[in-house]
Amino acid sequence: MSRAIWKPGTFLYPVPAAMITSGDMEKSNIMTVAWTGILNTNPAMVYISVRPERYSYNLIKESGEFVINLTTEDLAFATDWCGVRSGAQYDKFKEMNLTKEKANFVKCPLIKESPVSVECKVKEIRELGSHHMFVAEVLSIDADDKYIDENGAFDISKCDLIAYANGGYYSLDKKIGKFGYSVQKKK
């Protein structure tokens, strides 16, 4: 087997394609990020990495809050559009016909059309170079009831979530296993 070698870069794919909401119910913005993820279980902690020149950067820095809204195949166009247009020039909720929904613990709106919205409180800002990482505690996970199964569990297979990889958006097609299936006793 031969391998191609590239200079160091950001090639850890796929990653979630998420729409980040910031501000408040009156003055809010949506920014698309692919650089987000889980940092810790207890307390539940996540991060987003944002360029300081982005319009949302100061909204998040000043309020200390944001919401991670997961995206779906139906939201792919809006996800991309919100990532290439500036909130300084556009009301992205209005332009993309998205609905603001009041959050439970933060002032930022949720995106009603998102299957899952994660309310976050900033705990630390790490200046890393081109991006600053907002380390945040998860205050609440808001899931649309239509994605909850008969056992009260979130059923991700109903969402049609998308991911981002190397300049493209991809659907997450099907479940191929579950945690621990490789060591599970056969019946």
BELURNOR-V964362 format. One record per backbone hydrogen bond with DSSP energy under -0.5 kcal/mol. NH is the residue of the N-H (numbers start at 1). CO is the residue of the C=O. If there is no record, write none. Layout:
BEGIN
nh=NH co=CO
nh=NH co=CO
END
This chain:
BEGIN
nh=11 co=9
nh=13 co=11
nh=14 co=164
nh=15 co=164
nh=17 co=162
nh=18 co=16
nh=18 co=33
nh=19 co=69
nh=20 co=18
nh=20 co=31
nh=21 co=19
nh=21 co=67
nh=22 co=29
nh=24 co=27
nh=28 co=26
nh=29 co=22
nh=31 co=20
nh=32 co=82
nh=33 co=18
nh=36 co=34
nh=37 co=47
nh=39 co=45
nh=40 co=45
nh=45 co=40
nh=46 co=136
nh=47 co=37
nh=48 co=134
nh=49 co=35
nh=50 co=132
nh=54 co=51
nh=57 co=54
nh=58 co=54
nh=59 co=55
nh=60 co=56
nh=61 co=57
nh=62 co=58
nh=63 co=59
nh=64 co=60
nh=66 co=120
nh=67 co=21
nh=68 co=118
nh=69 co=19
nh=69 co=67
nh=70 co=68
nh=70 co=116
nh=71 co=17
nh=73 co=160
nh=75 co=72
nh=76 co=73
nh=79 co=75
nh=80 co=76
nh=81 co=77
nh=82 co=78
nh=83 co=79
nh=83 co=80
nh=84 co=80
nh=84 co=81
nh=85 co=81
nh=89 co=86
nh=90 co=86
nh=92 co=90
nh=95 co=91
nh=96 co=92
nh=97 co=94
nh=98 co=93
nh=101 co=110
nh=110 co=101
nh=112 co=99
nh=112 co=110
nh=114 co=111
nh=117 co=142
nh=118 co=68
nh=119 co=117
nh=119 co=140
nh=120 co=66
nh=121 co=137
nh=122 co=64
nh=123 co=135
nh=124 co=135
nh=126 co=133
nh=127 co=125
nh=128 co=126
nh=128 co=131
nh=132 co=50
nh=133 co=126
nh=134 co=48
nh=134 co=132
nh=135 co=124
nh=135 co=133
nh=136 co=46
nh=136 co=134
nh=137 co=121
nh=138 co=44
nh=139 co=119
nh=139 co=137
nh=140 co=119
nh=142 co=117
nh=142 co=140
nh=143 co=141
nh=144 co=115
nh=147 co=144
nh=148 co=145
nh=149 co=153
nh=152 co=149
nh=155 co=147
nh=156 co=154
nh=158 co=155
nh=159 co=156
nh=160 co=156
nh=162 co=71
nh=163 co=170
nh=164 co=15
nh=165 co=168
nh=168 co=165
nh=170 co=163
nh=172 co=161
nh=173 co=171
nh=181 co=178
nh=183 co=180
nh=184 co=180
nh=184 co=181
END
